[in-house]
Amino acid sequence: MKTRTLGRHGPVVSELGYGCMGLSHAYGHALDRNAGIALLRAAVDRGVTFFDTAEVYGPYVNEELVGDALAPVRERVVIATKFGFAIPAQGDRVLDSRPPHIRAVCEASLKRLKTDVIDLFYQHRVDPQVPIEDVAGTVGALIREGKVRHFGLSEAGVDTIRRAHAVQPVAALQSEYSLWWREPEAEILPLLEELGIGFVPFSPLGRGFLTGAIGADTAFEAGDFRAGVPRFSAEARAANQVFVDTLGAIADAKGATKAQVALAWLLAQRPWIVTIPGTTKLHRLEENLGAADIALDAGDLDAIDAALSRIEIHGARYNEAQMRMVDR
């Protein structure tokens, strides 16, 4: 597995990482714990060195799973986790990036991850009640204390990124970006290039839709958050099938799968992009990692853009409540 550096001064990681959320959160039933540990270690064996988790995944159990799985190989991997939510015993989580809370989350995450240092500590969502300068300053202090190595942001807008970076250099931004969600190209990617910040696209496979495994008749399990996302309504899925079919034709011409072309396309956008597909299945992990062997030249990229950019995508990527937590 080739490596990439996240930005000018961020960590060096495998060009394809692993998004751990789906092992225990958001997509229906959680994977058996032992199976999850085996899958994470299989990823390490295949060259993956970058693993993404968060305290809210579960909550808490995803970090514990990642900690148990990666403890024996801790020196070989880079672990990213996140702060930014208060998680009440009952009721909905709410934004909370107050400095004392950031510190409390850091200490708790270190224990769950069975490590002395968090390699990359993201603010999960921007908290409008806390100046981003205070957030960046707090993470900067944690870096100086040796508890964190790098500072990251997630779903942050350009003004927030600039302000944070002026206080504590931002190593990486994590936001949604894929063949069917290309908004970051307008302002975010140019800013990241200017400031030397790496980019970690999440949902690179459109939360599974770009693989072709989800259709209009798919029934989501209880607890699968896609059931409440407009882009995953039955009507939107039916309307968006033409996008997947077109992607499939492109993949067939390359002798690859839809997922591999979608991931290879992201890697071809910038040398400082590292994406984090997730899966609960070993054969899908191996399929995803095969994207690193798919070479897309300028002609391929132009053809993909010409074929897919003219297709209208139906449905918003988040519901209204989720969109209110996205910084603009």
N, C-alpha and C positions, 0 to 999 in steps of 0.2 A: 504494500500500500504506500503510495506516495504521500508526502506531507506538504502542508501549507502553513504559512505563518498568518495568524489573524491580525491584520493591520501591520503597522511598522514595528510595534513593540509588544505584540500579544504573544500568546503561547503558540508553539509549533505543534500541530495536531495532524492526524490522518485526514486526507481530503474528504473523506466521508466519515461522519461521526454516527452516533447512535442516540436517537431521541427515546428516552426511557419511559416517558409518560404513559404510553399505552399498555405497559406491562401491568399497571395497577390502577389506572385512572382514566376516566372520560370516555372509554370506548366499550362499555358494557362490563362483563365480568372480568375480574383480575386473573391473570395467569397464575397457575400454581407457583408457589414461592420457589421450590426447587427447580422447576422448569425455567423460571425467570433467571435464576442464578446461572444455570447451565447455558442459557442463551447469551447472557452477557459475557460469560467466559469464552464462549464460542466466537463471539465478536472479537475479543482480544486476540484469540488464537489466529484469527484471519486478518489481523493487522489494524483493527480499529483502536484508536487511542483516545478518542474524544467522546465523553458521555455526558448527556444533559438530563438533569433532573430538577426538582423543585420541592420545597416543603409542602406546597398545597396539593401536590399529586398524591392523592390518597384520602386525606392528607397524611403526611409524614411517612407512610409505609414505603413509598417509592424511594426516598432517600435511604431508608433502612435496607431495602433490597439492594440498591446500588452499593451501599457501604459493605454489606456482607459479600457481594459478588466480587468486588474489585479489591478488597483488602489484601488478598495474596499477591496482587500484581500492581499495588498502588504506585510504585515508582515508575511504572511503564505507561500510566494513563493520566489524562487531564480530565478533571471532573468540574463541571459547571452546575451551579445550583442558583436559587433565586430567593429574594426577599421581596416584601412589598404588600403583603396582606396580613390583616388580623384574622385569625381563624377561630371563631367562637365555637363553644361546645355544641350549640344549636343555632340555627339560623344561617344566613348567608355570610360569606366572607366579605370583608370590606377593605378598602385600600388603607394602608398604614406604613408609611416610610419615615416615621419620626425616628430621629437618631437613636434613642434608647431601644426602640423596637428592632432596628436594624442590628444592633449589637446583640440583642437577645436571640434573634434568629440565627445569627452567625454562630454563636456558642452552641445552640441546639443542633444546627446542621452539622457542625464539626463532629459532634458526638454520634449522630445518626450515620454519618458517612465514614466513621471510624478513621479519621484523618486529623492531622495537625494543621492543615492549611487547605483552604478552598482555592482551587486554581483560578476560577472565574466566577465572580459573584455579580449576578445581574439584578437590577431593579426590575421586578416582574412586570409591573405596570406603573406608569408615572402617577404620583400622588399630587393632585393640584393643591392640596392643603399644606404641603411641605416644600419649601424652595428647593429646587434641584441642586443648588449650591450646597445646601446643608446635607443632602444625600451624598453628593460626591465627596464632600469633606469628611463625612463619617466613614465611607468606604476607604478613602485615602488614609485615614488614621488606622483602620484595620490592616491595610497593606503595610504601613510602617511598623505595625506591631507584629507582623509576620503571620497573621491569621488568614489573610487573603493575598493572592498574587496579582489578580487583574480585576478591573471594574468593567461591568457591562450594563447595557440598557436593553429594554425590550419594548417594542411597539412605541418608541419615542419619536416625536416630531423633530424637525430640523432645529428649531429654536432651542428646545430642551437639550438636544445633543451638543450644540455649540456651547451652551452655558455650562453644562456638566463638564465637558472636555476642558474648558478653561480653568477649572478647579482641580480636577483629577483626570488625567488622560484616560479616555474610554478605549478599551482594547477591542471591544466587539459590540455590535448591535445585533439583537435577535428580533426578527420580525417575519411576518408571513411573506413569502415570495415564491412564485412558481409559474409555470406556463399559463395558468389561468388566473393568477393574481399578480399583475405586473406594475402596480402603483409605485413601488419603490424606485422604479427606473427614472421617474420624473425629477425628484429632488433628493431622495435619500442616497442613492448610489453616488451621484456626483459629490455630495457632501462628505461621504465616507472616504472617497478617494482623496479629496482635498485634505482631510484631517488625518489620514492614515489609520482609519478604523476598519477592522475586519467586519465581515457580514456573515451571520449564521441564519439562513432562511429556515424557518420551521414550516411544517405542513408542505414539504416540497412535492408531495404526491397528491396534493389536494385532499388531505384527510382520507386518502384511499381511493378517491373517485378516479384519479388519473391512471390507476392500475387497470381499470376495466372490471374490477371485482364488484362494483356497486352499480345497480341499475334501478330503474323506476319501481321495480317490484321488491326491492330489498327491504326487509323488515329489521329495523334496528332493535337491539336488545334494550331492556330496561337499564337506565343509567348511561346510555350512549348519548352524549351531548349533541351529536349531529342531528338527532331527531328534532331539536329545537332551533336548528340553523336554517334560515331561509334557503340557502343554496342547496340544502339537502331535502327540501320538500319533494314529494313524489313528482309534482309538476315540473320543478326545476331540474330534477334528475333526468326526466324524460326529454326536456328541451336541451339539456347539456350533453346528451348522448352523442350528438354529432361531433362535438369536440373530441371526445374519447375515440370515436371511430376514426376521425382524421389522424389523431395521434397514432392510432394503431397502424394505419397505412404507412405512416412515416417510419414507425418502428420496424415493420415487416421489411421495408426496403433496406434498412440498416442491419437486418439480421439480429435484431435486439427486441426486448420487450418494451411495452409502454413505459413502465417504471424506469427502466434503464435510460431511455431517451430523455425522459423528464429530468432525471438526476444529472445526466451528462450535459444537458442544456444549461442547467444552473452552474455547473462547474466551469463551463465555457464562457460564462459572462464576465467574470473577473478572477484573477489569480488569488485574491484574498477572500473568496467566498468558500465557506465550508458548510455543507448542509447536513442535516441530522434526521434522516428518515428513521422511523420507528417500525417495529414489527414484533409479533409474538411467535413467529414461525421461522425455523432455521432455513428452510428453502427460500423464503422471502428475503431473509438476511443475505444469503448468498447471491440471490438475484440482484438485490440493491447494490451490493459491493461490486458486481460485475459492471456497473455503470462506469467505474473508473477506467475500464478498458475500451469504452466507446469513444472514439475520436470524432468530434464534430468540427469540420472545417468551416471557413467563412461561407462557402456555398451551402453547406448543410444548414447553418444557422439562418441564412437568408430564406431558404426554402421553408424551414419550420415557421419562421415569422410570417411569411406570405400565406402559408396555409392556415395558421391558427389565429393570427391577429384579426382576421376579418370575421371571425365567428363570435357572435354575441354570447356572453355568459349570463345566465339567468340566475337571479337570487343573490342577496347580499351575503357576504362571508361570515357575518355575525348577526345576531339579533340585536335589538335596540339596547338592551341592558349591557351586553358585551361590548357594543360599540362605544358606550359612554366611558369605558375604561381604556380606550385607545387614544393616545395623545396626538394632537394635530398642531 
